Amino acid sequence: MAEFVAYSVTDGVARMELNRPDAANALDLPLARQLRATAVRAGEDDVRAVLVTGSGSRFCAVVT
């Protein structure tokens, strides 16, 4: 799971960091699949909020 999405939970807040800075963290199919699996995991954990960030200096959430 950590290949593209780093996941952690602290005090009921899930943090999902997209880790593809060379691709501007573009939301392509492999990343979307891992993000969905991580979201399912967050639903199973005791999570009240989700924070999604991207590594690197750019972030693009366009499906390619």
All heavy atoms as TSV, in Angstrom:
chain	resi	resn	atom	element	x	y	z
A	1	MET	N	N	0.825	-1.199	0.000
A	1	MET	CA	C	0.000	0.000	0.000
A	1	MET	C	C	0.867	1.260	0.000
A	1	MET	O	O	0.502	2.246	-0.574
A	1	MET	CB	C	-0.913	-0.021	1.210
A	1	MET	CG	C	-1.863	1.141	1.287
A	1	MET	SD	S	-3.493	0.828	0.655
A	1	MET	CE	C	-3.916	-0.729	1.359
A	2	ALA	N	N	1.999	1.227	0.622
A	2	ALA	CA	C	2.811	2.430	0.771
A	2	ALA	C	C	3.571	2.812	-0.496
A	2	ALA	O	O	4.297	3.783	-0.495
A	2	ALA	CB	C	3.786	2.242	1.924
A	3	GLU	N	N	3.390	2.055	-1.574
A	3	GLU	CA	C	4.114	2.382	-2.802
A	3	GLU	C	C	3.776	3.798	-3.281
A	3	GLU	O	O	4.657	4.568	-3.626
A	3	GLU	CB	C	3.784	1.378	-3.897
A	3	GLU	CG	C	4.528	1.644	-5.185
A	3	GLU	CD	C	4.172	0.653	-6.268
A	3	GLU	OE1	O	3.406	-0.293	-6.016
A	3	GLU	OE2	O	4.659	0.826	-7.376
A	4	PHE	N	N	2.493	4.139	-3.313
A	4	PHE	CA	C	2.059	5.457	-3.766
A	4	PHE	C	C	1.379	6.275	-2.679
A	4	PHE	O	O	1.277	7.482	-2.793
A	4	PHE	CB	C	1.099	5.352	-4.946
A	4	PHE	CG	C	1.692	4.752	-6.180
A	4	PHE	CD1	C	1.000	3.793	-6.891
A	4	PHE	CD2	C	2.939	5.136	-6.641
A	4	PHE	CE1	C	1.529	3.231	-8.044
A	4	PHE	CE2	C	3.480	4.579	-7.791
A	4	PHE	CZ	C	2.775	3.620	-8.489
A	5	VAL	N	N	0.843	5.628	-1.642
A	5	VAL	CA	C	0.089	6.325	-0.607
A	5	VAL	C	C	0.651	5.966	0.762
A	5	VAL	O	O	0.605	4.812	1.172
A	5	VAL	CB	C	-1.417	5.958	-0.661
A	5	VAL	CG1	C	-2.185	6.716	0.410
A	5	VAL	CG2	C	-1.998	6.243	-2.042
A	6	ALA	N	N	1.187	6.963	1.455
A	6	ALA	CA	C	1.629	6.763	2.837
A	6	ALA	C	C	0.422	7.029	3.732
A	6	ALA	O	O	-0.286	8.024	3.554
A	6	ALA	CB	C	2.770	7.707	3.178
A	7	TYR	N	N	0.158	6.140	4.680
A	7	TYR	CA	C	-1.055	6.210	5.498
A	7	TYR	C	C	-0.700	6.131	6.968
A	7	TYR	O	O	0.109	5.298	7.370
A	7	TYR	CB	C	-1.979	5.051	5.117
A	7	TYR	CG	C	-3.212	4.906	5.977
A	7	TYR	CD1	C	-4.290	5.765	5.801
A	7	TYR	CD2	C	-3.299	3.917	6.947
A	7	TYR	CE1	C	-5.426	5.625	6.574
A	7	TYR	CE2	C	-4.438	3.775	7.720
A	7	TYR	CZ	C	-5.503	4.628	7.537
A	7	TYR	OH	O	-6.630	4.499	8.304
A	8	SER	N	N	-1.317	6.997	7.753
A	8	SER	CA	C	-1.166	6.929	9.211
A	8	SER	C	C	-2.422	7.480	9.856
A	8	SER	O	O	-3.174	8.243	9.238
A	8	SER	CB	C	0.061	7.719	9.675
A	8	SER	OG	O	-0.109	9.098	9.424
A	9	VAL	N	N	-2.669	7.074	11.101
A	9	VAL	CA	C	-3.807	7.583	11.869
A	9	VAL	C	C	-3.293	8.047	13.222
A	9	VAL	O	O	-2.596	7.305	13.905
A	9	VAL	CB	C	-4.896	6.502	12.069
A	9	VAL	CG1	C	-6.037	7.050	12.918
A	9	VAL	CG2	C	-5.412	6.004	10.741
A	10	THR	N	N	-3.639	9.282	13.592
A	10	THR	CA	C	-3.296	9.832	14.893
A	10	THR	C	C	-4.514	10.562	15.443
A	10	THR	O	O	-5.057	11.449	14.769
A	10	THR	CB	C	-2.116	10.823	14.781
A	10	THR	OG1	O	-1.017	10.163	14.152
A	10	THR	CG2	C	-1.690	11.317	16.148
A	11	ASP	N	N	-4.957	10.175	16.626
A	11	ASP	CA	C	-6.085	10.841	17.286
A	11	ASP	C	C	-7.317	10.923	16.389
A	11	ASP	O	O	-7.996	11.955	16.337
A	11	ASP	CB	C	-5.691	12.244	17.760
A	11	ASP	CG	C	-4.605	12.216	18.817
A	11	ASP	OD1	O	-4.569	11.244	19.606
A	11	ASP	OD2	O	-3.788	13.156	18.848
A	12	GLY	N	N	-7.614	9.868	15.660
A	12	GLY	CA	C	-8.800	9.818	14.820
A	12	GLY	C	C	-8.690	10.547	13.490
A	12	GLY	O	O	-9.656	10.647	12.746
A	13	VAL	N	N	-7.501	11.081	13.173
A	13	VAL	CA	C	-7.288	11.768	11.899
A	13	VAL	C	C	-6.387	10.903	11.027
A	13	VAL	O	O	-5.252	10.598	11.392
A	13	VAL	CB	C	-6.647	13.163	12.110
A	13	VAL	CG1	C	-6.364	13.821	10.766
A	13	VAL	CG2	C	-7.540	14.043	12.965
A	14	ALA	N	N	-6.905	10.495	9.877
A	14	ALA	CA	C	-6.116	9.710	8.925
A	14	ALA	C	C	-5.369	10.676	8.015
A	14	ALA	O	O	-5.927	11.673	7.545
A	14	ALA	CB	C	-7.013	8.804	8.090
A	15	ARG	N	N	-4.116	10.372	7.783
A	15	ARG	CA	C	-3.303	11.161	6.852
A	15	ARG	C	C	-2.917	10.259	5.680
A	15	ARG	O	O	-2.347	9.201	5.886
A	15	ARG	CB	C	-2.062	11.691	7.550
A	15	ARG	CG	C	-2.367	12.814	8.504
A	15	ARG	CD	C	-1.136	13.223	9.292
A	15	ARG	NE	N	-1.347	14.419	10.061
A	15	ARG	CZ	C	-2.125	14.521	11.145
A	15	ARG	NH1	N	-2.792	13.469	11.563
A	15	ARG	NH2	N	-2.254	15.656	11.791
A	16	MET	N	N	-3.254	10.702	4.480
A	16	MET	CA	C	-2.894	9.995	3.261
A	16	MET	C	C	-2.014	10.923	2.441
A	16	MET	O	O	-2.477	11.957	1.977
A	16	MET	CB	C	-4.137	9.620	2.463
A	16	MET	CG	C	-5.069	8.693	3.175
A	16	MET	SD	S	-6.488	8.359	2.116
A	16	MET	CE	C	-7.608	7.642	3.293
A	17	GLU	N	N	-0.752	10.562	2.290
A	17	GLU	CA	C	0.166	11.384	1.509
A	17	GLU	C	C	0.467	10.680	0.198
A	17	GLU	O	O	1.008	9.582	0.171
A	17	GLU	CB	C	1.473	11.639	2.251
A	17	GLU	CG	C	2.420	12.507	1.450
A	17	GLU	CD	C	3.746	12.759	2.134
A	17	GLU	OE1	O	4.094	12.015	3.080
A	17	GLU	OE2	O	4.444	13.672	1.707
A	18	LEU	N	N	0.087	11.326	-0.906
A	18	LEU	CA	C	0.370	10.785	-2.223
A	18	LEU	C	C	1.857	10.950	-2.480
A	18	LEU	O	O	2.410	12.025	-2.277
A	18	LEU	CB	C	-0.451	11.510	-3.289
A	18	LEU	CG	C	-1.952	11.578	-3.029
A	18	LEU	CD1	C	-2.652	12.235	-4.203
A	18	LEU	CD2	C	-2.537	10.228	-2.715
A	19	ASN	N	N	2.510	9.871	-2.897
A	19	ASN	CA	C	3.962	9.866	-2.980
A	19	ASN	C	C	4.432	9.569	-4.402
A	19	ASN	O	O	4.993	8.524	-4.682
A	19	ASN	CB	C	4.531	8.843	-1.996
A	19	ASN	CG	C	6.031	8.933	-1.901
A	19	ASN	OD1	O	6.629	9.922	-2.257
A	19	ASN	ND2	N	6.641	7.871	-1.421
A	20	ARG	N	N	4.157	10.503	-5.301
A	20	ARG	CA	C	4.626	10.407	-6.688
A	20	ARG	C	C	5.053	11.786	-7.159
A	20	ARG	O	O	4.515	12.332	-8.127
A	20	ARG	CB	C	3.517	9.872	-7.596
A	20	ARG	CG	C	3.121	8.452	-7.276
A	20	ARG	CD	C	2.087	7.923	-8.239
A	20	ARG	NE	N	2.665	7.868	-9.575
A	20	ARG	CZ	C	2.002	8.183	-10.678
A	20	ARG	NH1	N	0.769	8.594	-10.628
A	20	ARG	NH2	N	2.569	8.100	-11.857
A	21	PRO	N	N	6.017	12.416	-6.492
A	21	PRO	CA	C	6.372	13.798	-6.832
A	21	PRO	C	C	6.866	13.979	-8.260
A	21	PRO	O	O	6.641	15.036	-8.851
A	21	PRO	CB	C	7.452	14.158	-5.818
A	21	PRO	CG	C	7.985	12.856	-5.322
A	21	PRO	CD	C	6.845	11.878	-5.428
A	22	ASP	N	N	7.514	12.977	-8.833
A	22	ASP	CA	C	7.999	13.110	-10.214
A	22	ASP	C	C	6.858	13.225	-11.217
A	22	ASP	O	O	7.027	13.781	-12.296
A	22	ASP	CB	C	8.896	11.937	-10.583
A	22	ASP	CG	C	10.201	11.941	-9.802
A	22	ASP	OD1	O	10.565	13.006	-9.258
A	22	ASP	OD2	O	10.842	10.876	-9.724
A	23	ALA	N	N	5.692	12.692	-10.855
A	23	ALA	CA	C	4.519	12.758	-11.732
A	23	ALA	C	C	3.527	13.808	-11.236
A	23	ALA	O	O	2.352	13.773	-11.601
A	23	ALA	CB	C	3.846	11.392	-11.789
A	24	ALA	N	N	3.986	14.727	-10.374
A	24	ALA	CA	C	3.128	15.769	-9.787
A	24	ALA	C	C	1.951	15.146	-9.044
A	24	ALA	O	O	0.914	15.759	-8.894
A	24	ALA	CB	C	2.644	16.758	-10.843
A	25	ASN	N	N	2.133	13.900	-8.570
A	25	ASN	CA	C	1.094	13.171	-7.846
A	25	ASN	C	C	-0.207	13.090	-8.638
A	25	ASN	O	O	-1.292	13.147	-8.077
A	25	ASN	CB	C	0.871	13.783	-6.462
A	25	ASN	CG	C	2.052	13.533	-5.554
A	25	ASN	OD1	O	2.536	12.426	-5.443
A	25	ASN	ND2	N	2.545	14.581	-4.919
A	26	ALA	N	N	-0.091	12.966	-9.942
A	26	ALA	CA	C	-1.283	12.866	-10.793
A	26	ALA	C	C	-2.094	11.640	-10.415
A	26	ALA	O	O	-1.557	10.571	-10.154
A	26	ALA	CB	C	-0.864	12.787	-12.255
A	27	LEU	N	N	-3.402	11.797	-10.392
A	27	LEU	CA	C	-4.301	10.725	-9.983
A	27	LEU	C	C	-4.596	9.822	-11.176
A	27	LEU	O	O	-5.621	9.927	-11.819
A	27	LEU	CB	C	-5.588	11.305	-9.408
A	27	LEU	CG	C	-6.554	10.346	-8.741
A	27	LEU	CD1	C	-5.870	9.573	-7.626
A	27	LEU	CD2	C	-7.751	11.087	-8.203
A	28	ASP	N	N	-3.652	8.923	-11.492
A	28	ASP	CA	C	-3.857	7.959	-12.561
A	28	ASP	C	C	-4.443	6.681	-11.954
A	28	ASP	O	O	-4.715	6.614	-10.762
A	28	ASP	CB	C	-2.570	7.702	-13.336
A	28	ASP	CG	C	-1.459	7.132	-12.468
A	28	ASP	OD1	O	-1.674	6.899	-11.250
A	28	ASP	OD2	O	-0.357	6.915	-12.993
A	29	LEU	N	N	-4.659	5.682	-12.771
A	29	LEU	CA	C	-5.334	4.464	-12.315
A	29	LEU	C	C	-4.599	3.742	-11.189
A	29	LEU	O	O	-5.228	3.388	-10.187
A	29	LEU	CB	C	-5.596	3.525	-13.491
A	29	LEU	CG	C	-6.516	2.341	-13.204
A	29	LEU	CD1	C	-7.857	2.792	-12.639
A	29	LEU	CD2	C	-6.727	1.533	-14.463
A	30	PRO	N	N	-3.277	3.510	-11.257
A	30	PRO	CA	C	-2.611	2.830	-10.143
A	30	PRO	C	C	-2.709	3.606	-8.827
A	30	PRO	O	O	-2.967	3.019	-7.773
A	30	PRO	CB	C	-1.153	2.715	-10.606
A	30	PRO	CG	C	-1.215	2.780	-12.090
A	30	PRO	CD	C	-2.365	3.699	-12.401
A	31	LEU	N	N	-2.548	4.915	-8.901
A	31	LEU	CA	C	-2.660	5.719	-7.680
A	31	LEU	C	C	-4.096	5.725	-7.176
A	31	LEU	O	O	-4.340	5.613	-5.965
A	31	LEU	CB	C	-2.176	7.152	-7.929
A	31	LEU	CG	C	-2.281	8.099	-6.739
A	31	LEU	CD1	C	-1.501	7.578	-5.542
A	31	LEU	CD2	C	-1.791	9.475	-7.123
A	32	ALA	N	N	-5.067	5.828	-8.071
A	32	ALA	CA	C	-6.473	5.827	-7.677
A	32	ALA	C	C	-6.841	4.522	-6.976
A	32	ALA	O	O	-7.582	4.530	-5.988
A	32	ALA	CB	C	-7.365	6.047	-8.889
A	33	ARG	N	N	-6.313	3.405	-7.472
A	33	ARG	CA	C	-6.598	2.113	-6.827
A	33	ARG	C	C	-6.037	2.067	-5.407
A	33	ARG	O	O	-6.695	1.597	-4.483
A	33	ARG	CB	C	-6.031	0.975	-7.656
A	33	ARG	CG	C	-6.828	0.702	-8.901
A	33	ARG	CD	C	-6.263	-0.463	-9.677
A	33	ARG	NE	N	-7.120	-0.760	-10.823
A	33	ARG	CZ	C	-6.676	-1.220	-11.968
A	33	ARG	NH1	N	-5.388	-1.449	-12.145
A	33	ARG	NH2	N	-7.513	-1.467	-12.952
A	34	GLN	N	N	-4.814	2.546	-5.235
A	34	GLN	CA	C	-4.225	2.539	-3.897
A	34	GLN	C	C	-4.926	3.531	-2.982
A	34	GLN	O	O	-5.105	3.266	-1.802
A	34	GLN	CB	C	-2.734	2.831	-3.961
A	34	GLN	CG	C	-1.958	1.644	-4.472
A	34	GLN	CD	C	-0.470	1.772	-4.243
A	34	GLN	OE1	O	0.016	2.751	-3.691
A	34	GLN	NE2	N	0.254	0.775	-4.673
A	35	LEU	N	N	-5.339	4.667	-3.521
A	35	LEU	CA	C	-6.064	5.645	-2.719
A	35	LEU	C	C	-7.402	5.068	-2.261
A	35	LEU	O	O	-7.798	5.236	-1.103
A	35	LEU	CB	C	-6.269	6.925	-3.522
A	35	LEU	CG	C	-6.778	8.135	-2.769
A	35	LEU	CD1	C	-5.852	8.494	-1.612
A	35	LEU	CD2	C	-6.913	9.319	-3.714
A	36	ARG	N	N	-8.084	4.354	-3.144
A	36	ARG	CA	C	-9.357	3.728	-2.768
A	36	ARG	C	C	-9.143	2.667	-1.692
A	36	ARG	O	O	-9.890	2.606	-0.715
A	36	ARG	CB	C	-10.020	3.096	-3.989
A	36	ARG	CG	C	-11.320	2.434	-3.637
A	36	ARG	CD	C	-11.998	1.817	-4.819
A	36	ARG	NE	N	-13.231	1.190	-4.360
A	36	ARG	CZ	C	-13.933	0.364	-5.063
A	36	ARG	NH1	N	-13.570	0.064	-6.281
A	36	ARG	NH2	N	-15.023	-0.169	-4.580
A	37	ALA	N	N	-8.126	1.824	-1.857
A	37	ALA	CA	C	-7.846	0.794	-0.853
A	37	ALA	C	C	-7.498	1.430	0.492
A	37	ALA	O	O	-7.912	0.933	1.550
A	37	ALA	CB	C	-6.705	-0.101	-1.324
A	38	THR	N	N	-6.779	2.544	0.452
A	38	THR	CA	C	-6.436	3.239	1.687
A	38	THR	C	C	-7.680	3.846	2.322
A	38	THR	O	O	-7.843	3.817	3.542
A	38	THR	CB	C	-5.381	4.331	1.417
A	38	THR	OG1	O	-4.259	3.717	0.767
A	38	THR	CG2	C	-4.914	4.970	2.703
A	39	ALA	N	N	-8.591	4.372	1.521
A	39	ALA	CA	C	-9.837	4.928	2.038
A	39	ALA	C	C	-10.687	3.838	2.688
A	39	ALA	O	O	-11.307	4.057	3.732
A	39	ALA	CB	C	-10.612	5.621	0.929
A	40	VAL	N	N	-10.713	2.655	2.096
A	40	VAL	CA	C	-11.435	1.527	2.697
A	40	VAL	C	C	-10.817	1.191	4.043
A	40	VAL	O	O	-11.531	0.979	5.032
A	40	VAL	CB	C	-11.434	0.300	1.760
A	40	VAL	CG1	C	-11.922	-0.945	2.475
A	40	VAL	CG2	C	-12.279	0.577	0.522
A	41	ARG	N	N	-9.499	1.177	4.107
A	41	ARG	CA	C	-8.812	0.906	5.369
A	41	ARG	C	C	-9.157	1.971	6.410
A	41	ARG	O	O	-9.394	1.659	7.579
A	41	ARG	CB	C	-7.305	0.865	5.140
A	41	ARG	CG	C	-6.526	0.588	6.391
A	41	ARG	CD	C	-5.066	0.452	6.088
A	41	ARG	NE	N	-4.303	0.406	7.317
A	41	ARG	CZ	C	-2.993	0.503	7.377
A	41	ARG	NH1	N	-2.296	0.621	6.271
A	41	ARG	NH2	N	-2.378	0.479	8.529
A	42	ALA	N	N	-9.216	3.225	5.996
A	42	ALA	CA	C	-9.573	4.304	6.926
A	42	ALA	C	C	-10.988	4.106	7.457
A	42	ALA	O	O	-11.266	4.403	8.617
A	42	ALA	CB	C	-9.442	5.668	6.240
A	43	GLY	N	N	-11.874	3.589	6.613
A	43	GLY	CA	C	-13.232	3.300	7.056
A	43	GLY	C	C	-13.279	2.202	8.097
A	43	GLY	O	O	-14.178	2.170	8.941
A	44	GLU	N	N	-12.306	1.296	8.069
A	44	GLU	CA	C	-12.238	0.213	9.036
A	44	GLU	C	C	-11.565	0.652	10.334
A	44	GLU	O	O	-11.791	0.070	11.381
A	44	GLU	CB	C	-11.488	-0.974	8.436
A	44	GLU	CG	C	-12.216	-1.591	7.254
A	44	GLU	CD	C	-11.359	-2.573	6.467
A	44	GLU	OE1	O	-10.144	-2.670	6.733
A	44	GLU	OE2	O	-11.918	-3.222	5.567
A	45	ASP	N	N	-10.720	1.677	10.257
A	45	ASP	CA	C	-10.059	2.222	11.440
A	45	ASP	C	C	-11.004	3.218	12.121
A	45	ASP	O	O	-12.024	3.601	11.571
A	45	ASP	CB	C	-8.752	2.927	11.056
A	45	ASP	CG	C	-7.686	1.964	10.554
A	45	ASP	OD1	O	-7.801	0.752	10.849
A	45	ASP	OD2	O	-6.758	2.410	9.856
A	46	ASP	N	N	-10.640	3.656	13.311
A	46	ASP	CA	C	-11.447	4.636	14.037
A	46	ASP	C	C	-11.066	6.036	13.568
A	46	ASP	O	O	-10.359	6.762	14.253
A	46	ASP	CB	C	-11.217	4.469	15.545
A	46	ASP	CG	C	-12.144	5.337	16.371
A	46	ASP	OD1	O	-13.210	5.727	15.866
A	46	ASP	OD2	O	-11.796	5.625	17.534
A	47	VAL	N	N	-11.558	6.420	12.376
A	47	VAL	CA	C	-11.176	7.676	11.743
A	47	VAL	C	C	-12.370	8.632	11.733
A	47	VAL	O	O	-13.469	8.256	11.361
A	47	VAL	CB	C	-10.675	7.427	10.301
A	47	VAL	CG1	C	-10.497	8.717	9.546
A	47	VAL	CG2	C	-9.373	6.640	10.334
A	48	ARG	N	N	-12.131	9.879	12.145
A	48	ARG	CA	C	-13.169	10.913	12.123
A	48	ARG	C	C	-12.948	11.928	11.011
A	48	ARG	O	O	-13.866	12.621	10.606
A	48	ARG	CB	C	-13.220	11.645	13.463
A	48	ARG	CG	C	-13.669	10.736	14.610
A	48	ARG	CD	C	-13.547	11.434	15.922
A	48	ARG	NE	N	-12.104	11.621	16.165
A	48	ARG	CZ	C	-11.597	12.600	16.893
A	48	ARG	NH1	N	-12.356	13.479	17.457
A	48	ARG	NH2	N	-10.297	12.687	17.070
A	49	ALA	N	N	-11.700	12.034	10.538
A	49	ALA	CA	C	-11.369	12.994	9.479
A	49	ALA	C	C	-10.222	12.425	8.656
A	49	ALA	O	O	-9.432	11.630	9.148
A	49	ALA	CB	C	-10.962	14.333	10.079
A	50	VAL	N	N	-10.150	12.855	7.390
A	50	VAL	CA	C	-9.081	12.410	6.494
A	50	VAL	C	C	-8.405	13.638	5.898
A	50	VAL	O	O	-9.070	14.540	5.379
A	50	VAL	CB	C	-9.635	11.521	5.356
A	50	VAL	CG1	C	-8.535	11.138	4.390
A	50	VAL	CG2	C	-10.323	10.292	5.919
A	51	LEU	N	N	-7.089	13.657	5.983
A	51	LEU	CA	C	-6.281	14.722	5.392
A	51	LEU	C	C	-5.484	14.105	4.251
A	51	LEU	O	O	-4.723	13.168	4.455
A	51	LEU	CB	C	-5.334	15.312	6.439
A	51	LEU	CG	C	-4.324	16.341	5.955
A	51	LEU	CD1	C	-5.042	17.580	5.440
A	51	LEU	CD2	C	-3.370	16.694	7.082
A	52	VAL	N	N	-5.674	14.626	3.032
A	52	VAL	CA	C	-4.949	14.120	1.859
A	52	VAL	C	C	-3.957	15.190	1.424
A	52	VAL	O	O	-4.340	16.343	1.193
A	52	VAL	CB	C	-5.908	13.786	0.695
A	52	VAL	CG1	C	-5.127	13.292	-0.513
A	52	VAL	CG2	C	-6.937	12.756	1.134
A	53	THR	N	N	-2.686	14.812	1.345
A	53	THR	CA	C	-1.639	15.720	0.901
A	53	THR	C	C	-0.819	15.031	-0.185
A	53	THR	O	O	-0.978	13.841	-0.422
A	53	THR	CB	C	-0.703	16.132	2.060
A	53	THR	OG1	O	-0.045	14.964	2.555
A	53	THR	CG2	C	-1.470	16.810	3.171
A	54	GLY	N	N	0.059	15.778	-0.804
A	54	GLY	CA	C	0.950	15.218	-1.803
A	54	GLY	C	C	2.383	15.586	-1.487
A	54	GLY	O	O	2.655	16.698	-1.028
A	55	SER	N	N	3.305	14.673	-1.706
A	55	SER	CA	C	4.722	14.962	-1.486
A	55	SER	C	C	5.246	15.788	-2.650
A	55	SER	O	O	4.680	15.794	-3.743
A	55	SER	CB	C	5.510	13.665	-1.332
A	55	SER	OG	O	5.424	12.900	-2.504
A	56	GLY	N	N	6.313	16.492	-2.422
A	56	GLY	CA	C	6.889	17.322	-3.472
A	56	GLY	C	C	6.263	18.704	-3.499
A	56	GLY	O	O	5.442	19.051	-2.660
A	57	SER	N	N	6.639	19.470	-4.494
A	57	SER	CA	C	6.182	20.858	-4.555
A	57	SER	C	C	4.941	21.060	-5.419
A	57	SER	O	O	4.404	22.152	-5.481
A	57	SER	CB	C	7.306	21.746	-5.093
A	57	SER	OG	O	7.655	21.338	-6.399
A	58	ARG	N	N	4.487	19.985	-6.102
A	58	ARG	CA	C	3.310	20.118	-6.965
A	58	ARG	C	C	2.316	19.016	-6.631
A	58	ARG	O	O	2.668	17.958	-6.157
A	58	ARG	CB	C	3.702	20.002	-8.438
A	58	ARG	CG	C	4.630	21.096	-8.867
A	58	ARG	CD	C	5.056	20.910	-10.294
A	58	ARG	NE	N	5.846	19.681	-10.409
A	58	ARG	CZ	C	5.955	18.972	-11.520
A	58	ARG	NH1	N	5.334	19.355	-12.605
A	58	ARG	NH2	N	6.672	17.883	-11.555
A	59	PHE	N	N	1.044	19.280	-6.916
A	59	PHE	CA	C	-0.009	18.311	-6.675
A	59	PHE	C	C	-1.056	18.474	-7.767
A	59	PHE	O	O	-1.529	19.564	-8.017
A	59	PHE	CB	C	-0.632	18.542	-5.302
A	59	PHE	CG	C	-1.747	17.568	-4.982
A	59	PHE	CD1	C	-1.454	16.314	-4.494
A	59	PHE	CD2	C	-3.064	17.927	-5.163
A	59	PHE	CE1	C	-2.473	15.425	-4.198
A	59	PHE	CE2	C	-4.067	17.038	-4.862
A	59	PHE	CZ	C	-3.786	15.787	-4.374
A	60	CYS	N	N	-1.392	17.387	-8.435
A	60	CYS	CA	C	-2.390	17.410	-9.496
A	60	CYS	C	C	-3.363	16.278	-9.260
A	60	CYS	O	O	-2.974	15.127	-9.151
A	60	CYS	CB	C	-1.708	17.238	-10.856
A	60	CYS	SG	S	-2.873	17.146	-12.209
A	61	ALA	N	N	-4.643	16.574	-9.140
A	61	ALA	CA	C	-5.640	15.550	-8.874
A	61	ALA	C	C	-6.521	15.310	-10.096
A	61	ALA	O	O	-7.706	15.081	-9.977
A	61	ALA	CB	C	-6.491	15.941	-7.667
A	62	VAL	N	N	-5.943	15.376	-11.270
A	62	VAL	CA	C	-6.685	15.147	-12.498
A	62	VAL	C	C	-6.482	13.694	-12.919
A	62	VAL	O	O	-5.368	13.188	-12.945
A	62	VAL	CB	C	-6.179	16.096	-13.611
A	62	VAL	CG1	C	-6.887	15.793	-14.916
A	62	VAL	CG2	C	-6.402	17.539	-13.199
A	63	VAL	N	N	-7.556	13.006	-13.225
A	63	VAL	CA	C	-7.465	11.632	-13.690
A	63	VAL	C	C	-6.937	11.641	-15.111
A	63	VAL	O	O	-7.466	12.355	-15.969
A	63	VAL	CB	C	-8.841	10.937	-13.617
A	63	VAL	CG1	C	-8.746	9.532	-14.177
A	63	VAL	CG2	C	-9.337	10.902	-12.177
A	64	THR	N	N	-5.882	10.853	-15.342
A	64	THR	CA	C	-5.307	10.812	-16.691
A	64	THR	C	C	-5.584	9.484	-17.348
A	64	THR	O	O	-5.868	8.505	-16.724
A	64	THR	CB	C	-3.775	11.018	-16.633
A	64	THR	OG1	O	-3.199	10.020	-15.814
A	64	THR	CG2	C	-3.451	12.398	-16.132
